[in-house]
Amino acid sequence: MNTEDQINQLKSIINENNFKYYVLDEPTISDSEYDTLLRSLEALENNNKELITPDSPTQRVGAKPSSRFGTIEHSVPMLSLANAMNSNALELFDERVKKILSKKKISYVAEPKLDGLGVEVVYEKGFLKNASTRGDGFIGEDITQNIKTIKSIPLKLRDSEILLPDLLEVRGEVFINKQQFQQLNELQLKNNKPLFANPRNAAAGSLRQLDPSVTAKRPLSIFFYECGTIEGNKFKSHLSFLETLKSWGLPTNPLAQKVNGAEQIIKYHDQLENNRNKLFYEIDGTVFKVNQYDLRDQLGARSRSPRWAIAGKFQAQQATTVIKSIDIQVGRTGAQTPVAKLEPVFIAGVTVSNATLHNQDEIDRKDIRVGDTVLIERAGDVIPKVIKPIKEKRPKTSKPYSFPEECPICNTKLHRIEGEAIWRCYNVSCEKQIKGRIQHFSSRNAMDIDGLGVKIVDQIVDEGLVETISDLFFLEKKDLKGLSKFGEKSSENLLDSIHKSKTTSFSKFVFALGIRNVGEHIAKLFEKYFEGDLNSFINSSKEEIELIDGIGSVVSNHVEQFWSKTSNIEMVKKCISAGVTFSTVEKIDNKLIKDKIFVFTGSLEKLTRTSAKEIVSLHGARFSSSVSKKTDYLIAGPKAGSKLEKARRLGIKILTEDDFLKMIN
């Protein structure tokens, strides 16, 4: 047997043992035998570097540490799920589905809801191409090199009886099991490093390490549970999809099963809640999805969640403790949030010392006071909250809590808009707000000013070097001289990063401004509508904003309020005068397809799903992942399935990929 054959044989044996260990949970060799095989492969590859391939088990940690993460857009949004807080809500979900579909009984796939980090992994022709976090559902961080370090994720899909698709976008949840989490924290303690709060934070922190070699040392696992885009193959049901993932070498949760109707949904949910502490990983609920994909297409989705799925939440875990004090936290928008400082108490795997009190109305309604013994609860990764005071244990000297009349940071009188529960400080020079706005402005998905961390922001604001966002662009090296841990090189690096950030896009700049309720997705809608013209955006009316598809009155009100302050307009103009420029937004006036809704199905041969979406958006049209009466065009490639059948039933115009390309040209 020649060297290449030896290498291929070793790769095959190692990959097959990974499949048996991580997917089937049926290991056939010991850890030491596995390590011997891997070392043999490494030795052969080191002596024959030309035979090393990207899918080799030795190539899981090959990338150098990165200075930052890039981003990847999801071709199909990773939507959140609507929550069912009790059995009644689960029954109502089943009733709604049956009513929409006009069916008496529906089959669902039931799965545990893992408390981890959602990711999407993309395979092309069976080989791992990239991976990203869920992010905001539309755009996630590129974590490709870190995902490769997880041994249960194949670098190349296994061949099976079912044909590998040309493109497979598969979603999963990365987690750390309970026992390994304890071992990880013991190691942190031994090395005098801070402990992780819970398994979810440990998993998220591990996956977002800039150095993949650090991630490789963390005991990360994954279960895959959903698909994005699939090209070159199609499935009729979710259960068959999950079974196929397993045959391709992708681990799925063994507790996933088919259930019929509300009665079985509730039975599954209750059994899992009763047994949650017996599982080797953390879960915070159950998930129920319509099994048949053609029925999912008929049900469609809301703006942020599919109608064909729901998350059943478990009852929160509770404990009692004492409120030592009530502090006010000031956010970057001036929002004043009361927080209870507690005697530390262990609950749901975490030591809790703070709990949100939400607002004055909530405090008054529950009659919460300093010194009270209170019942608190924590559900999943949600911030702990106070349920109620135990009045029998209340000190006789206690007094009702009164919200402060002034901001605790700048002593400015607080205001509350009629109809809102939140008190706010409207002093734009409030130190805490300035720090929060600068941190947001410089964050990765905004202006991406590398090196401007929390401690540095604290210093430059405390020293009076920066009073508003625009002051960042006028910092000089002499200003930074004398600041803690700032030498010649670190000063140059920060100023260089600030200078580089001046070249950005309209949407990133608008997102960076921190207008309430204007996230990355909304900022992109503004970029498209105003074609990158900042003056048009500044001078827009509330009514005009509401004409933009996907934007309602809440966003338009906040935009109007933001531009009504001359200080905000002056701040933006100073940024522009400092040299902030936007990349050109390409303008295409194609009246034939403007405002039309396009759906793509089957295998595309000349375009990817992402490029098709970009082209549609560029021409002023809209992209949708499901067929409905509102759909104007269906672009159907080879192996088109249920979407094509539905489009024919609804009389929607059907085009080939070539027809579409001719139309846009």
C-alpha positions as CSV (number, residue, x, y, z in Angstrom):
1,M,0.0,0.0,0.0
2,N,1.5,3.4,-1.0
3,T,1.6,6.4,1.3
4,E,-1.5,8.1,-0.2
5,D,-3.5,5.0,0.3
6,Q,-2.3,4.7,3.9
7,I,-3.3,8.3,4.6
8,N,-6.8,7.8,3.0
9,Q,-7.3,4.6,4.9
10,L,-6.4,6.3,8.2
11,K,-8.7,9.2,7.5
12,S,-11.5,6.8,6.7
13,I,-11.0,4.9,9.9
14,I,-10.8,8.0,12.1
15,N,-13.9,9.6,10.5
16,E,-15.8,6.4,10.9
17,N,-14.9,6.2,14.6
18,N,-15.9,9.9,15.0
19,F,-19.3,8.9,13.5
20,K,-19.7,6.0,15.8
21,Y,-18.7,8.0,18.9
22,Y,-20.5,11.3,18.3
23,V,-23.5,10.4,16.2
24,L,-24.3,6.8,17.1
25,D,-22.9,7.0,20.7
26,E,-21.4,3.5,20.1
27,P,-17.6,3.8,20.4
28,T,-15.7,0.8,19.1
29,I,-12.2,1.7,20.1
30,S,-10.6,3.3,23.2
31,D,-9.4,6.9,23.4
32,S,-5.8,5.7,23.4
33,E,-6.3,3.7,20.2
34,Y,-8.0,6.7,18.6
35,D,-5.0,8.9,19.6
36,T,-2.6,6.4,18.1
37,L,-4.4,6.5,14.8
38,L,-4.4,10.3,14.7
39,R,-0.7,10.5,15.5
40,S,0.0,8.0,12.8
41,L,-1.9,10.1,10.3
42,E,-0.1,13.3,11.5
43,A,3.3,11.6,11.0
44,L,2.5,10.5,7.5
45,E,1.1,13.9,6.5
46,N,4.1,15.8,8.0
47,N,6.4,13.8,5.8
48,N,4.1,14.2,2.8
49,K,2.7,17.7,3.0
50,E,1.4,17.6,-0.6
51,L,-1.1,14.9,0.5
52,I,-2.7,17.0,3.2
53,T,-6.4,17.8,2.3
54,P,-8.7,20.4,4.0
55,D,-11.1,17.6,5.2
56,S,-8.3,15.7,7.0
57,P,-9.0,15.1,10.8
58,T,-5.6,16.7,11.4
59,Q,-6.7,20.0,10.0
60,R,-9.3,21.0,12.6
61,V,-6.9,23.6,14.1
62,G,-5.0,25.2,11.3
63,A,-5.9,28.9,11.2
64,K,-3.9,31.6,12.9
65,P,-5.5,33.8,15.6
66,S,-7.7,36.5,14.1
67,S,-7.9,40.1,15.2
68,R,-11.7,40.1,14.6
69,F,-14.6,38.1,13.2
70,G,-16.1,38.8,9.8
71,T,-19.8,38.4,9.1
72,I,-22.0,36.1,7.0
73,E,-25.5,36.7,5.9
74,H,-28.0,33.9,6.3
75,S,-29.7,33.1,3.0
76,V,-32.8,32.1,4.9
77,P,-33.2,34.1,8.2
78,M,-32.7,32.2,11.4
79,L,-36.0,33.2,13.0
80,S,-36.8,33.1,16.7
81,L,-39.7,30.9,18.0
82,A,-42.9,32.1,19.6
83,N,-43.1,31.0,23.3
84,A,-45.7,28.9,25.0
85,M,-45.6,29.5,28.7
86,N,-48.1,26.8,29.7
87,S,-50.1,23.8,28.5
88,N,-53.0,26.1,27.4
89,A,-50.7,28.0,25.0
90,L,-49.5,24.7,23.5
91,E,-53.1,23.6,22.9
92,L,-53.9,27.0,21.2
93,F,-50.9,26.5,19.0
94,D,-52.2,23.2,17.8
95,E,-55.7,24.7,17.3
96,R,-54.3,27.6,15.2
97,V,-52.3,25.2,13.0
98,K,-55.3,22.9,12.4
99,K,-57.6,25.9,11.6
100,I,-55.2,27.4,9.1
101,L,-54.6,24.1,7.3
102,S,-58.3,22.9,7.7
103,K,-57.1,19.6,9.1
104,K,-58.3,17.6,12.1
105,K,-55.0,16.2,13.2
106,I,-51.3,17.4,12.7
107,S,-48.1,15.5,13.2
108,Y,-45.2,17.4,14.8
109,V,-41.6,16.7,15.6
110,A,-40.8,17.2,19.3
111,E,-37.3,18.1,20.5
112,P,-35.6,19.4,23.6
113,K,-34.8,23.1,23.5
114,L,-31.1,23.3,24.3
115,D,-29.7,26.2,26.3
116,G,-26.7,26.8,24.1
117,L,-25.5,29.0,21.1
118,G,-27.3,28.8,17.8
119,V,-25.1,28.4,14.7
120,E,-25.4,27.7,11.0
121,V,-22.9,25.4,9.2
122,V,-22.8,25.3,5.4
123,Y,-21.6,22.4,3.3
124,E,-20.9,22.6,-0.5
125,K,-20.6,19.3,-2.4
126,G,-20.3,17.6,1.0
127,F,-17.4,19.7,2.3
128,L,-17.6,22.2,5.1
129,K,-17.5,25.7,3.6
130,N,-18.3,28.1,6.4
131,A,-20.1,28.6,9.7
132,S,-21.7,31.5,11.5
133,T,-23.5,32.4,14.7
134,R,-27.3,33.2,14.6
135,G,-26.5,37.0,15.2
136,D,-29.6,39.1,14.7
137,G,-31.2,36.3,12.6
138,F,-30.2,37.9,9.3
139,I,-26.4,38.3,9.7
140,G,-24.1,36.3,12.0
141,E,-20.4,36.3,12.9
142,D,-18.0,34.1,10.8
143,I,-16.8,31.3,13.2
144,T,-15.7,28.9,10.5
145,Q,-12.3,28.1,12.0
146,N,-13.7,27.6,15.5
147,I,-16.4,25.3,14.3
148,K,-13.8,23.1,12.7
149,T,-12.3,22.4,16.1
150,I,-15.5,20.6,17.3
151,K,-14.8,16.9,16.6
152,S,-18.4,15.9,16.3
153,I,-18.8,18.2,13.3
154,P,-17.6,16.4,10.1
155,L,-15.3,18.4,7.8
156,K,-16.7,16.2,5.0
157,L,-20.1,14.6,5.1
158,R,-20.4,10.8,5.0
159,D,-21.6,9.1,1.9
160,S,-24.9,7.3,2.5
161,E,-27.7,5.8,0.5
162,I,-29.2,9.3,0.3
163,L,-27.5,11.6,-2.2
164,L,-25.4,14.5,-0.7
165,P,-26.9,17.9,-1.7
166,D,-24.9,20.4,-3.7
167,L,-25.6,22.9,-0.9
168,L,-26.6,22.2,2.7
169,E,-27.2,24.9,5.2
170,V,-27.9,23.2,8.6
171,R,-28.6,24.9,11.9
172,G,-27.6,23.5,15.3
173,E,-27.0,24.4,19.0
174,V,-23.5,24.3,20.4
175,F,-23.3,23.4,24.1
176,I,-21.1,22.1,26.9
177,N,-22.4,19.2,29.0
178,K,-22.8,19.6,32.8
179,Q,-20.0,17.4,33.9
180,Q,-17.5,19.0,31.4
181,F,-18.6,22.4,32.5
182,Q,-17.7,21.6,36.1
183,Q,-14.3,20.3,34.9
184,L,-13.7,23.4,32.8
185,N,-14.4,25.7,35.8
186,E,-12.1,23.6,38.0
187,L,-9.4,24.2,35.4
188,Q,-10.2,27.9,35.3
189,L,-9.8,28.0,39.1
190,K,-6.6,26.1,39.0
191,N,-5.1,28.6,36.5
192,N,-6.4,31.6,38.5
193,K,-8.8,32.6,35.7
194,P,-12.4,33.8,36.2
195,L,-15.1,31.2,36.4
196,F,-17.8,30.8,33.8
197,A,-21.3,31.7,35.0
198,N,-23.1,28.8,33.3
199,P,-22.6,26.2,30.5
200,R,-24.3,28.5,27.9
201,N,-21.9,31.4,28.6
202,A,-19.0,29.0,28.5
203,A,-20.1,27.6,25.1
204,A,-20.7,31.1,23.7
205,G,-17.4,32.4,25.0
206,S,-15.5,29.4,23.7
207,L,-16.9,29.6,20.2
208,R,-16.1,33.3,20.0
209,Q,-12.4,33.0,20.8
210,L,-10.3,34.8,18.2
211,D,-7.7,32.0,18.5
212,P,-9.1,28.7,17.3
213,S,-6.5,26.8,19.3
214,V,-8.2,28.0,22.5
215,T,-11.6,26.9,21.2
216,A,-10.1,23.5,20.4
217,K,-9.3,23.0,24.2
218,R,-12.9,23.6,25.2
219,P,-15.3,20.5,25.4
220,L,-17.9,21.7,22.9
221,S,-20.7,19.5,21.5
222,I,-23.5,20.1,19.0
223,F,-26.9,18.8,18.0
224,F,-28.3,19.8,14.6
225,Y,-32.0,20.5,14.4
226,E,-33.0,22.5,11.3
227,C,-32.2,23.3,7.7
228,G,-31.7,26.6,5.8
229,T,-31.3,26.3,2.1
230,I,-30.9,22.8,0.5
231,E,-29.9,22.5,-3.2
232,G,-29.8,19.2,-5.1
233,N,-32.0,17.3,-2.7
234,K,-35.4,17.7,-1.1
235,F,-37.3,16.2,1.8
236,K,-41.0,15.7,2.5
237,S,-40.8,15.7,6.3
238,H,-38.6,17.1,9.1
239,L,-38.2,13.6,10.7
240,S,-36.8,12.2,7.5
241,F,-34.4,15.2,7.3
242,L,-33.1,14.6,10.8
243,E,-32.6,10.9,10.1
244,T,-30.7,11.7,6.9
245,L,-28.5,14.2,8.8
246,K,-27.5,11.4,11.1
247,S,-26.6,9.2,8.1
248,W,-24.4,12.0,6.7
249,G,-22.5,12.1,10.0
250,L,-24.2,15.1,11.6
251,P,-25.3,14.5,15.3
252,T,-28.9,15.1,16.1
253,N,-30.7,14.9,19.4
254,P,-31.8,11.2,20.1
255,L,-34.8,12.6,22.1
256,A,-36.4,14.0,19.0
257,Q,-39.6,12.2,18.1
258,K,-42.9,12.4,16.2
259,V,-46.0,13.4,18.2
260,N,-49.6,13.8,17.1
261,G,-51.9,16.5,18.3
262,A,-52.0,18.6,21.5
263,E,-52.4,15.7,23.9
264,Q,-49.1,14.1,22.8
265,I,-47.4,17.6,22.7
266,I,-48.3,18.2,26.3
267,K,-47.3,14.7,27.4
268,Y,-43.8,15.1,25.8
269,H,-43.3,18.5,27.3
270,D,-44.3,17.4,30.8
271,Q,-42.2,14.3,30.7
272,L,-39.1,16.2,29.6
273,E,-39.6,18.9,32.2
274,N,-39.8,16.2,34.9
275,N,-36.6,14.6,33.6
276,R,-34.6,17.8,32.7
277,N,-32.2,17.4,35.6
278,K,-31.3,13.8,34.6
279,L,-30.0,15.0,31.2
280,F,-26.3,15.5,30.7
281,Y,-26.9,18.9,29.2
282,E,-28.9,22.0,30.0
283,I,-32.3,22.6,28.4
284,D,-34.9,25.3,29.1
285,G,-37.9,24.0,27.2
286,T,-39.2,22.0,24.3
287,V,-39.7,22.7,20.6
288,F,-42.6,21.5,18.4
289,K,-42.5,21.8,14.6
290,V,-44.9,20.8,12.0
291,N,-43.4,17.6,10.4
292,Q,-44.5,18.0,6.8
293,Y,-42.6,20.6,4.8
294,D,-45.5,21.3,2.4
295,L,-47.7,22.2,5.3
296,R,-45.0,24.5,6.7
297,D,-45.0,26.3,3.3
298,Q,-48.7,26.8,3.6
299,L,-48.4,28.2,7.2
300,G,-45.6,30.6,6.3
301,A,-44.0,32.9,8.9
302,R,-44.6,36.2,10.8
303,S,-41.9,38.9,10.6
304,R,-39.8,37.3,13.3
305,S,-41.1,33.7,13.9
306,P,-42.5,30.8,11.8
307,R,-46.2,29.9,12.3
308,W,-45.3,26.2,12.0
309,A,-43.2,26.0,15.3
310,I,-43.4,26.9,18.9
311,A,-41.1,26.7,22.0
312,G,-42.7,25.3,25.1
313,K,-41.0,27.0,28.1
314,F,-40.4,25.2,31.3
315,Q,-41.4,26.7,34.7
316,A,-38.6,28.9,36.0
317,Q,-36.6,27.7,38.9
318,Q,-37.0,29.8,42.1
319,A,-35.3,30.7,45.4
320,T,-35.6,33.2,48.2
321,T,-33.1,35.9,49.3
322,V,-32.9,39.4,50.7
323,I,-32.8,42.8,48.9
324,K,-29.8,44.7,50.2
325,S,-30.4,47.8,48.1
326,I,-32.0,49.1,44.9
327,D,-29.7,50.7,42.4
328,I,-30.5,52.6,39.2
329,Q,-28.7,51.6,36.0
330,V,-28.5,54.1,33.2
331,G,-28.5,52.9,29.6
332,R,-27.1,54.6,26.5
333,T,-30.6,55.9,25.6
334,G,-31.0,57.4,29.1
335,A,-33.3,54.6,30.3
336,Q,-33.3,54.3,34.1
337,T,-33.6,50.6,35.2
338,P,-34.0,49.7,38.9
339,V,-31.9,46.7,39.9
340,A,-32.2,44.8,43.2
341,K,-28.8,44.1,44.8
342,L,-29.3,40.7,46.6
343,E,-27.7,38.5,49.2
344,P,-26.1,36.0,46.8
345,V,-28.1,32.9,46.2
346,F,-27.5,29.8,44.1
347,I,-30.3,29.1,41.6
348,A,-30.5,27.1,38.3
349,G,-26.8,26.4,38.3
350,V,-25.8,30.1,38.8
351,T,-25.0,32.3,41.8
352,V,-27.3,35.3,41.5
353,S,-26.6,38.7,43.2
354,N,-28.7,41.0,41.0
355,A,-32.3,40.9,39.7
356,T,-34.1,43.3,37.5
357,L,-37.1,45.3,38.9
358,H,-38.0,46.6,35.4
359,N,-39.6,50.0,36.4
360,Q,-41.3,52.0,39.1
361,D,-44.8,50.6,38.1
362,E,-43.6,47.1,38.6
363,I,-42.1,48.0,42.0
364,D,-45.3,49.7,43.1
365,R,-47.5,46.8,41.8
366,K,-45.5,44.2,43.8
367,D,-44.8,46.5,46.7
368,I,-41.1,45.7,46.7
369,R,-38.9,47.3,49.4
370,V,-35.2,47.4,50.5
371,G,-34.8,44.8,53.2
372,D,-37.6,42.5,51.9
373,T,-37.1,38.7,51.7
374,V,-38.2,38.0,48.1
375,L,-38.9,35.1,45.8
376,I,-36.8,35.3,42.7
377,E,-36.7,33.2,39.6
378,R,-34.4,32.5,36.7
379,A,-35.6,30.9,33.4
380,G,-32.9,29.8,31.0
381,D,-30.4,32.6,30.4
382,V,-32.9,35.3,31.2
383,I,-31.9,37.9,33.8
384,P,-33.3,36.9,37.2
385,K,-36.4,38.7,38.3
386,V,-38.2,39.3,41.6
387,I,-41.6,37.5,41.7
388,K,-42.9,38.9,45.0
389,P,-41.9,39.9,48.5
390,I,-42.6,37.6,51.4
391,K,-44.4,40.2,53.5
392,E,-44.5,38.0,56.7
393,K,-40.7,38.5,56.9
394,R,-40.7,42.2,56.1
395,P,-38.8,44.5,58.6
396,K,-41.1,46.7,60.6
397,T,-39.0,49.8,59.7
398,S,-39.3,49.3,55.9
399,K,-40.7,52.0,53.7
400,P,-42.1,52.0,50.1
401,Y,-39.5,52.6,47.5
402,S,-39.6,55.9,45.7
403,F,-38.0,56.3,42.3
404,P,-35.3,59.1,42.3
405,E,-36.4,62.4,40.7
406,E,-32.9,62.9,39.2
407,C,-30.5,60.9,37.2
408,P,-27.9,59.3,39.6
409,I,-25.1,60.0,37.1
410,C,-25.7,63.7,36.1
411,N,-28.4,64.8,38.5
412,T,-30.6,65.9,35.6
413,K,-34.4,65.8,36.3
414,L,-35.9,62.6,34.9
415,H,-38.9,62.5,32.5
416,R,-41.4,59.8,31.6
417,I,-43.4,59.9,28.3
418,E,-47.1,59.4,28.7
419,G,-47.9,55.7,28.0
420,E,-44.4,54.5,28.7
421,A,-43.2,52.8,31.9
422,I,-39.6,53.9,31.7
423,W,-38.1,57.1,33.2
424,R,-35.4,58.6,31.1
425,C,-32.6,61.2,31.4
426,Y,-32.6,63.5,28.4
427,N,-29.2,65.0,29.1
428,V,-27.2,64.0,26.0
429,S,-24.1,64.9,27.9
430,C,-24.8,62.4,30.7
431,E,-21.5,60.6,31.3
432,K,-23.1,57.1,31.4
433,Q,-25.0,57.7,28.2
434,I,-21.9,59.0,26.5
435,K,-19.9,55.9,27.4
436,G,-22.7,53.6,26.3
437,R,-23.2,55.4,23.0
438,I,-19.5,55.3,22.3
439,Q,-19.2,51.6,23.1
440,H,-22.2,50.9,20.7
441,F,-20.8,53.3,18.0
442,S,-17.4,51.6,18.0
443,S,-18.8,48.0,18.2
444,R,-18.0,45.4,15.5
445,N,-21.2,45.6,13.6
446,A,-21.3,49.4,13.8
447,M,-18.2,51.5,13.0
448,D,-15.9,48.6,14.0
449,I,-13.2,50.6,15.9
450,D,-10.8,47.9,17.0
451,G,-9.2,48.5,20.4
452,L,-11.8,50.8,21.8
453,G,-12.9,48.7,24.7
454,V,-14.9,49.5,27.8
455,K,-11.9,50.5,30.0
456,I,-10.5,52.8,27.3
457,V,-13.9,54.4,26.7
458,D,-14.1,55.0,30.5
459,Q,-10.7,56.7,30.5
460,I,-11.3,59.0,27.5
461,V,-14.7,60.1,28.8
462,D,-13.5,60.5,32.4
463,E,-10.6,62.6,31.2
464,G,-12.9,64.9,29.2
465,L,-11.3,64.0,25.9
466,V,-14.6,62.8,24.4
467,E,-18.0,64.4,25.1
468,T,-19.9,63.1,22.1
469,I,-19.4,60.5,19.3
470,S,-17.9,62.9,16.8
471,D,-15.1,63.8,19.2
472,L,-13.6,60.4,18.6
473,F,-12.5,61.5,15.1
474,F,-10.6,64.5,16.5
475,L,-8.5,62.7,19.0
476,E,-4.7,63.2,18.6
477,K,-1.7,61.3,19.9
478,K,-1.0,64.0,22.5
479,D,-4.5,63.5,24.0
480,L,-3.8,59.9,24.7
481,K,-0.4,60.5,26.3
482,G,-0.5,59.8,30.0
483,L,-3.6,57.6,29.9
484,S,-3.2,54.3,31.7
485,K,-1.5,51.5,29.6
486,F,-1.2,53.9,26.6
487,G,2.2,53.9,25.0
488,E,3.4,55.1,21.7
489,K,2.4,52.0,19.8
490,S,-1.0,51.5,21.4
491,S,-1.9,55.2,20.8
492,E,-1.0,54.8,17.1
493,N,-3.0,51.6,16.8
494,L,-6.1,53.2,18.2
495,L,-5.9,56.3,16.1
496,D,-5.2,54.2,13.0
497,S,-8.3,52.1,13.8
498,I,-10.4,55.3,14.2
499,H,-9.1,56.6,10.9
500,K,-9.9,53.3,9.1
501,S,-13.5,53.3,10.5
502,K,-14.2,56.6,8.6
503,T,-14.7,54.5,5.4
504,T,-17.9,52.7,6.1
505,S,-21.4,52.2,4.7
506,F,-24.6,54.2,5.2
507,S,-26.3,51.4,7.1
508,K,-23.4,50.8,9.5
509,F,-23.2,54.5,10.3
510,V,-27.0,54.7,10.9
511,F,-26.9,51.6,13.1
512,A,-23.9,53.1,15.0
513,L,-25.9,56.2,15.9
514,G,-27.9,54.2,18.4
515,I,-31.4,55.4,17.4
516,R,-33.9,53.5,19.5
517,N,-35.2,50.4,17.8
518,V,-33.0,50.9,14.7
519,G,-31.0,47.7,14.4
520,E,-28.8,46.4,11.6
521,H,-31.8,45.2,9.5
522,I,-33.7,48.4,9.8
523,A,-30.6,50.4,9.0
524,K,-30.2,48.5,5.7
525,L,-33.8,49.2,4.8
526,F,-33.1,52.9,5.3
527,E,-29.9,52.6,3.2
528,K,-31.9,51.0,0.4
529,Y,-34.8,53.5,0.5
530,F,-32.7,56.7,0.8
531,E,-30.0,55.3,-1.5
532,G,-27.3,56.2,0.9
533,D,-28.2,59.9,1.0
534,L,-27.8,61.0,4.7
535,N,-29.4,64.4,4.1
536,S,-32.5,62.8,2.8
537,F,-32.7,60.6,5.9
538,I,-32.2,63.6,8.2
539,N,-34.9,65.6,6.5
540,S,-37.4,62.8,6.2
541,S,-40.8,63.0,7.8
542,K,-42.4,60.5,10.2
543,E,-45.0,59.8,7.4
544,E,-42.3,59.1,4.8
545,I,-40.5,56.7,7.2
546,E,-43.7,54.7,7.7
547,L,-44.1,54.2,3.9
548,I,-40.9,52.1,3.9
549,D,-41.8,48.4,3.7
550,G,-41.0,46.7,7.0
551,I,-41.0,49.8,9.2
552,G,-43.8,50.9,11.5
553,S,-44.8,53.7,13.8
554,V,-42.6,52.8,16.7
555,V,-39.4,53.1,14.6
556,S,-40.7,56.3,12.8
557,N,-41.4,57.9,16.2
558,H,-37.9,57.3,17.5
559,V,-36.3,58.5,14.2
560,E,-38.4,61.7,14.4
561,Q,-37.3,62.3,18.0
562,F,-33.7,61.7,17.1
563,W,-33.6,64.2,14.3
564,S,-35.6,66.7,16.2
565,K,-32.6,67.4,18.4
566,T,-30.2,69.9,16.8
567,S,-27.3,68.4,18.9
568,N,-27.7,65.1,17.1
569,I,-27.7,66.7,13.6
570,E,-24.6,68.7,14.6
571,M,-22.9,65.6,15.9
572,V,-23.6,63.8,12.6
573,K,-22.4,66.7,10.5
574,K,-19.1,66.8,12.6
575,C,-18.6,63.1,11.8
576,I,-18.9,63.9,8.1
577,S,-16.6,66.9,8.3
578,A,-14.1,64.7,10.0
579,G,-14.0,62.6,6.9
580,V,-16.6,59.8,7.4
581,T,-17.6,58.6,4.0
582,F,-20.1,55.9,2.8
583,S,-19.6,53.3,0.1
584,T,-21.7,54.0,-3.0
585,V,-25.2,52.4,-3.0
586,E,-25.7,51.1,-6.5
587,K,-28.9,52.5,-8.0
588,I,-30.8,50.5,-10.5
589,D,-34.1,51.6,-11.8
590,N,-35.9,48.5,-13.1
591,K,-39.6,49.3,-13.2
592,L,-40.4,45.8,-14.4
593,I,-39.5,44.2,-11.1
594,K,-39.5,47.0,-8.6
595,D,-41.6,46.1,-5.5
596,K,-42.3,42.6,-6.8
597,I,-41.9,39.6,-4.5
598,F,-39.6,36.7,-5.7
599,V,-39.2,33.2,-4.4
600,F,-36.5,30.8,-5.5
601,T,-36.7,27.0,-5.4
602,G,-34.7,24.0,-6.7
603,S,-31.0,24.1,-7.7
604,L,-29.6,27.3,-9.1
605,E,-26.8,26.8,-11.6
606,K,-25.5,30.3,-12.2
607,L,-26.4,32.1,-8.9
608,T,-26.2,31.2,-5.2
609,R,-29.1,31.9,-2.9
610,T,-27.2,34.8,-1.4
611,S,-26.3,36.5,-4.7
612,A,-29.9,36.0,-5.9
613,K,-31.2,37.7,-2.8
614,E,-28.7,40.6,-3.3
615,I,-29.8,41.0,-7.0
616,V,-33.4,41.1,-6.1
617,S,-32.9,43.7,-3.4
618,L,-30.6,45.8,-5.6
619,H,-33.4,46.1,-8.2
620,G,-35.9,47.3,-5.7
621,A,-37.7,44.0,-5.4
622,R,-38.3,41.7,-2.4
623,F,-37.0,38.2,-1.6
624,S,-39.2,35.7,0.2
625,S,-38.5,32.1,1.4
626,S,-42.1,30.9,1.0
627,V,-44.8,31.0,-1.7
628,S,-48.0,32.9,-0.9
629,K,-50.8,34.7,-2.8
630,K,-48.6,37.8,-2.6
631,T,-45.7,36.2,-4.5
632,D,-45.2,37.7,-8.0
633,Y,-42.5,35.4,-9.4
634,L,-41.2,31.9,-8.6
635,I,-37.7,31.2,-10.0
636,A,-37.6,27.4,-10.4
637,G,-34.4,25.4,-11.0
638,P,-33.9,21.6,-11.4
639,K,-35.4,19.4,-8.6
640,A,-37.9,22.1,-7.6
641,G,-40.5,20.6,-5.2
642,S,-43.5,21.7,-3.2
643,K,-43.0,25.4,-3.8
644,L,-43.3,24.9,-7.5
645,E,-46.5,22.9,-7.0
646,K,-48.0,25.5,-4.8
647,A,-47.1,28.3,-7.3
648,R,-48.9,26.5,-10.0
649,R,-52.0,26.1,-7.9
650,L,-52.0,29.8,-7.1
651,G,-51.4,30.8,-10.7
652,I,-48.0,32.6,-9.9
653,K,-45.7,33.3,-12.9
654,I,-42.9,30.7,-13.0
655,L,-39.5,31.6,-14.6
656,T,-36.3,29.6,-15.2
657,E,-33.0,31.0,-13.9
658,D,-32.2,32.2,-17.4
659,D,-35.6,34.0,-17.6
660,F,-34.8,35.8,-14.4
661,L,-31.3,36.9,-15.6
662,K,-32.8,38.2,-18.8
663,M,-35.5,40.1,-16.8
664,I,-33.0,41.9,-14.6
665,N,-30.7,42.7,-17.5
